[in-house]
């Protein structure tokens, strides 16, 4: 049985919203030349290309963006599941930005990626220092978890999961990373499937895929360090080295 790997990006292959480190790039590029893998991220393709070298993306079988709602093959869009958020949802999110006790507003708080909505109190235009500060604030306050819970309670047709260090991914119910496994099986059926992510626990944006894989045969899930850890890629390297030894 052939091993088919599926990787999250932020916190798994790279630090959140930053480039792959040189040491890990050296390791992973060699590994990628010898294995079959897909990438899945809540980010769009442009952001992924800012973080993962293009030659590594070219070595992948495909890149799932926007939480699995888009698939890119050889830099060409293979499918796109569109999502048009309601005015009621947008009004709710704007009100949450006003209500939050976190003091910084950097801009780009509601990012429409066509297939999903990415929401951030601090804003996606924040500096690295502001990003890390908000992440620390959120760990203590659980602000994102509270907002996500409100969304799935108010709208039974939506999913809201915590992604990365500063944001929440909002999609139609079921249009999340869980759909990736069936898409991968269209390319490679009846194989062994391995998923590595940094937010595989309930409430995280890797959880929908992790949950379905934990319930199916010939599937395994690995947690890459702590959620959104700066060095989660080091855990990914250890996992891959251990799997290569088996």
N, C-alpha and C positions, 0 to 999 in steps of 0.2 A: 504494500500500500504506500503510495507516495504522500509525503508530507506537504500540505498546502498551508502556508502561513498567512495570517491576516494581522496587520499592525495598525494600531492607533498611531497618531503622530505626536501631538503635544504631550510632554511628560513621559513619552514612551520611546520615541526616536530622537526627539529634540527637547531642549528646555522650552517652556511655553512661549510661543511667538518669537522664538529666536532660532538662529541657524544651527544645524547639526554641528556638534563640536568636531574639531579636526581629528582627535583620537578615535572617536566613535565612527566618524566617516571612514577612516582608514579600515577599521574592523568591519563595518557593515558593508562597504563596497565589495570587499573580498567575499563576505558571506553571501551577498546578493547575487554574485556571479555564479554561485553554486546551488542556489535554492529557488523555489517557486513561491512567489509572495504577491500579495495585494496590499494596498494602503487604504485606510478608511479614516476620514477626519470630518469634524464639523466645519472646518474651514473651506473656503472656495479654492479653486485651483491656483489662482494668483498667489494667495497667501502660502499655500503649500510649496509653490516654486520658490518663494522667498526663503524657505527654511530647509528644504531638502534639495540637494544638488540635482540638476536635471538629468545627469547621466544615471543616477540611482533611480529616479522616477522611470526612466526609459527601460531599466532592467526589470521593473515590476510588470506583472501581468495586466494590471489595471489600477486606477486610482479612483476610489469612491469619495466624492466630496459632499459637503453640505449634509453630513450625517447619513450618507448612503443614498441620498436623493438624486445624485448625479453620478454617472460613471464615465470616466475618460479613458479611452483606449488609444494609445499612440497620439496623445494630445488632441484627440477628436472626441467630441461629446457623443456618447453612445445612447444615453437616455437622460431625461430631465423630468422629475416630478414637480410640477409647479404648486406653489402655495400662495394664496392671496389672503393676508391677515385682515380680519374685520376691523372696522373703525372702533368698535367696542374694546377689542383687545389692545389696539394702539393707545386708546385713551387710558386704559388701565395701566399700561406700562409707563406712560408719561406721568401719571399720578404717583406711581411708585418712585420715579426719579425725584419728584418733589418731596415725597415723604421721608426718604432715606436720611438717616442721621450722619451718614458718611459725608464729609465736607467737600470733597473734590468732584468736579464735573469737568471732564476733559474734552467732551464732544464725541460724536458718533456713538450714541447710546442705543439706538435701535437700527440695526443693520439688516436690511432686507436682501437676502441672498438668492431670492427667486424661488428656491425650494424649501427654505427655512428662514426663521427670524432669529437673529442673535441679539440678545439684550444684555446690556451692561450698565450698572449704576455709575461706576466711575468713568465709563466711556472707553471705547477702543482706541482713542487717540492719546491715552495716558502714557506717561513715561514709564520706563522700567521700574524706577523707584516707586511711582504711584501704583503700578501694577502689584508689586510685592507688598506694599503697604495695605492695599485694599484686600489682597488675599489673606493677609494676617487678620485684618478686621473681620472678614467674612468667616474665617475659621472660628472666631470667638462668638460672633453674633448670629451665625447661621442665616444671614439675610437672604442669600440666594436660595437656600432650601425652602425658606418660608415663602418667598415669591413664587417659586416653582410649584409648591403645594397649593397655593392660592389659585394658580392658573389651571391646574388639572382638576381642582374642585369646582371652579366656576364654569369651565368649558370641558364637557365630557368627550368632545371630539378632538382635543389637543393633548399632546405630550409636551412636557417641559422638564428638561434635565440639565444638571450642572455640567458645564464644560470648561476645561482649562482653569485659569486662576481668577477670572473676573466676570464670566458671562453665564448666561442661560441659553440653551438651544430650544427653540419652540417650533414644533412641527405638527401636522395633522397626526392624530392617533395612529400608531403603527408605522408611520413613515419615518423610521429612525434606523439606527445601525442594525436592527434585527433583520432587515430585509437583505442585508449583504450576503448572508450565508447561502440563500437560495440562488442569488446571482452568481456567486463563486462556483456553485455546483453546476451551473450551466456550462462552465468551462472545464471543470474537473469534477466528475461525479464519482461516487463510491471511493473516496480517498480519505486520508486522515487530515482533519482540519484543526489548526492551532491558532488561537487568537491571543494576542498580547496587548494589554491596555493598562492605563493608569487609573481609570475610574470604572472598574468592573463591579463595584458594589452598588446596591440599590440606591437610586437617585442620581447616579453618575451617567454620563452620556455613553459610556461603554457597556453599561448594564444590560440594555435590551438585547444586544448581541451575545453578551456573556451568558445571560439567562437562558436563551434558546439553545446555545451550544452546550451548556451544562446539562441540559435535559436530553441531548441526542447522542447516539453512539458514534464512536470514532471522532469525537470532538473533545478538545481540551482547552482550558482557559488559564492564562497566567496573569497575575497582577504584577505590574512593573513598579515596585517600590510604593511609596506613599502617594496619595492622589496629588497630581500636579507638582510633584517634587522636582527640584531643579536638576537632580541627577538621576531621574528615573531611567534614563537610557543606560546607565551603568548596570542596573538590575536586568534590563533587557539583554544586555550583552552576556551577563552570567547565565540567564535562562537559555539563550541560544547556544552557548558553549556547552551547557549541560545536555541539551537535547542533541547536539552533534555527537556527544560522547556515547549516547544510547544506541 
